[in-house]
Amino acid sequence: MRNYHIGVVGISGLVGQTFINIIEKENYPFFQWHFFSAHQHNLDKISFSNQQYNVELISEDKIKALDYLLLFTPEDVSKKYARLCEKNHVYAIDNSSYFRLKRGVCLIVPEVNISSYNKHYIISNPNCSTIQCVVPLHLIHQQFKLKKVYYHTYQSYSGKGKDGLKELDDKINKNDLNLIPCIGKVNLDYISSEEEKMVAETRKILQLPKLAVFACCVRIPSFYCHGVNVIFQCHKKISLNKIKEILKSQRIIKLIDEDYPLNLIHGTNEIYIMRIRKISNYELSFFTISDNLIKGSAYNAYQILHHLIGLNHQI
Ligand SMILES: NC(=O)c1ccc[n+]([C@@H]2O[C@H](COP(=O)([O-])OP(=O)(O)OC[C@H]3O[C@@H](n4cnc5c(N)ncnc54)[C@H](OP(=O)(O)O)[C@@H]3O)[C@@H](O)[C@H]2O)c1
């Protein structure tokens, strides 16, 4: 078995830290990890699997020595280094939104569309709220053919990165715990950037470019996990029992019928689905909660890495 040289940038951030926790638990001996910062001032040591590793400044020469690079950085940083990966035939798995809708770049949720991966050197990890919705919707579409989807999100402050956690701490101190009914900037139709992402990414991942999708995204005063109420309409008549059966067939989904153990969701890999309600013969609603830092970002990226290594090198 050959060794794979895998770089990680953005390790001081929330998603980068979560990724480190995941790989520390898995500890594959043939994965050689390299830790990078894109800032000169952040070059410290990192303790990983009981060893001290240097954090190096990322550069084109360092990239050339890698097989894969994971980027947990803002758009402009991701853009620069993912392009250098592409130029040097190194696979980049990027968490920012920069490449997600670019033509030719695959936006991957392994449970849904890994089979559409086209060997492009840049692979995008989708938006955190979108991932937990498209996994169940994909299964539902295969059986009942989706016609319309409405999302209403309840998103925690860790979705804004480490600054978001500080912001919520400040709000707690000021006793200012309100809902914020808009995430990101609005466009000319008053649709917010977070809502635009959920609509466009859902269509791209499900490969349904004409699917009617509407999203309403709300920030709630919670530190971790995102909740989404999903309402959908199908072309075929829906059977509620069949929906439960197909959702249960997907390992990453945990169906909760009653007793909501919501305090147990933070820190876990799964997508929790509850409150499945019939609206009409063709419409149904369910509520989903998942940890935005895990399946919503770091764990999905980790799964993509595994699939790419398997697809490219037959491990
Ligand atoms: N949080 C989520 O739920 C979530 C979900 C899906 C996708 N994402 C995306 O994942 C990426 C990371 O998010 P996060 O929540 O981990 O953010 P974060 O906590 O703010 O961390 C950002 C990371 O990027 C580095 N960074 C920031 N500005 C930089 C610059 N100008 N040059 C070089 N490095 C820079 C930071 O390093 P320093 O500490 O040195 O500043 C830090 O390591 C973002 O693109 C975000 O949109 C986040």
The ligand as a Gaussian input file, in Angstrom:
#p B3LYP/6-31G(d) Opt

LIG

0 1
 N      -18.795000      26.798000       9.916000
 C      -19.560000      26.033000       9.186000
 O      -20.594000      25.475000       9.642000
 C      -19.211000      25.790000       7.731000
 C      -19.946000      24.843000       7.024000
 C      -19.662000      24.611000       5.675000
 C      -18.647000      25.333000       5.066000
 N      -17.953000      26.258000       5.774000
 C      -16.870000      26.968000       5.069000
 O      -15.629000      26.401000       5.523000
 C      -14.597000      27.414000       5.549000
 C      -14.028000      27.501000       6.973000
 O      -15.100000      27.871000       7.846000
 P      -14.914000      27.954000       9.428000
 O      -16.276000      27.979000       9.977000
 O      -13.941000      26.950000       9.913000
 O      -14.276000      29.438000       9.564000
 P      -13.307000      30.021000      10.721000
 O      -13.595000      29.367000      12.011000
 O      -13.470000      31.494000      10.623000
 O      -11.855000      29.592000      10.212000
 C      -11.311000      30.087000       8.996000
 C       -9.912000      29.536000       8.764000
 O       -9.363000      30.183000       7.610000
 C       -8.169000      30.902000       7.951000
 N       -8.172000      32.231000       7.304000
 C       -9.086000      33.183000       7.433000
 N       -8.747000      34.276000       6.697000
 C       -7.585000      33.992000       6.129000
 C       -6.710000      34.696000       5.247000
 N       -7.006000      35.908000       4.788000
 N       -5.580000      34.096000       4.846000
 C       -5.286000      32.883000       5.271000
 N       -6.055000      32.139000       6.108000
 C       -7.204000      32.675000       6.510000
 C       -8.256000      31.110000       9.454000
 O       -6.933000      31.253000       9.923000
 P       -6.648000      32.297000      11.140000
 O       -7.189000      31.601000      12.365000
 O       -5.196000      32.437000      11.117000
 O       -7.385000      33.562000      10.786000
 C       -8.936000      29.820000       9.902000
 O       -8.006000      28.775000      10.011000
 C      -15.283000      28.703000       5.074000
 O      -15.088000      28.863000       3.689000
 C      -16.764000      28.454000       5.373000
 O      -17.614000      29.206000       4.540000
 C      -18.202000      26.502000       7.102000

